Amino acid sequence: MPYLGLRILTAVLALGALALWVAHQLAPQLSVADALGWAAVWTVSVALVVALLAWALGSMGQWLLRHGARDSAWLWFRADPPGLQQPPRDRRLSENKHSSTQP
C-alpha cells in the first residue's frame, strides 16, 4: 500500500508514453513538444470538466437533502420503494390530518 502513489504515477507515465507514441504514428509531422502540449491541454480540460461535474452533483445532493429528500440518490426513481416507512414526524402529521377530518 505505501507504493500506491508510485504505482499510479508509473501507470500514468506509461499511458502517457503510449498516447504519445500513438499520436506520433497518426501525425508524424507533429513534434514531440507539440504533442506534449496538446496532451497537457486535454488533460487539464478533462480534469476541469470532471471537477465541475463533481461539484455540481454534490451541490445538487446537498440541496435535495436540505429540502426534505430522504436520500439524494432517490432522485433517479419515480417513487419511494415499497415498504419504506414514513419518518415519525411525517406519520404524526398524517395522523393529525385524519383525526381532524373525523367528528
N, C-alpha and C positions, 0 to 999 in steps of 0.2 A: 504493500500500500504506500510506503513512503516514496516510491518511484513513480507514482501515478502521473505527476506533473511532467516528469521526464518522458514517460511513455506517450503522453498526449502531445508534447512538443515534437517528439520523433515522428509520430503519426502525421501531424500537421505538416512537418517539413517534407516527409515522404510524399504525401498527397500533393503538396505544392510543387515538388520537383516533377512529379508525374504530369500535373497540369501544364507546367512549363514545357515539358517535352512534347506533349500533345499540341500545344499552341505553336511550337516551332515546326512541327510536322504539318500542321494545317496552313500556317502562314510563314514560310521560310524567310520572307523579306522582313519580317518583324524582328527587331533586335531583342536581345535578352533584357536589356534595361526597359524597353518599351513594354514588353510582356510583363515584367515585374511591376511596372507602374500600373498597368491595367488591372493586374491581379489585386494590387493593393486597393485600387478604387472600388472594384467589385466587392472585395471583402468588407470594406468599410460600409458600403451601401447595404449589403445584406445584413450585416450586424446592426445597422441603424434601423432597418425595417423590422427585424426580429425584436429589438429592444422596444420600439414604439408599439408593436403589436402586444407584447407582454404587458406594457404599461396600460394600454387601452383595455385589455381584457381584465387586468387586475382592478382597475378603477371601476369598470362596469360591475364586477363581482362585489366590490365593496358597496357600491351604490345600491345594488339589489338587496344585500343583507341589511343595510340601514333602513330600507323602505319595506321591511317585513318579509322578505323572502326567507324560506326555511334553509335553503341551500342554493347558492348561485348556479350550481350545475342543473337544477331543475328547470332552468330557463329553456332547455332544449326539449322538454317534454310538454305535452298539452295539459296534463293534469297531475295531481298527486297520485302516487301509486296506490293501488287498492290496499286497504288495511292500515294506512297511515293514520295514527291517532292525532286528534287535534291537541294542541298545547292546552294546558288547564285554563289559561286566560281566555282563549277562544271558546272553550267549552262553556265557561261561566257566562260569557256574553250571549251565546246561543240559547242557554237555558233561561236567561233573563228575558230574552225576546219571546220565548214560548210561554213563559209564565205570565207575562203581561198581556198576552192576547186572550188567555182563558179567564173567564169570570171567577 
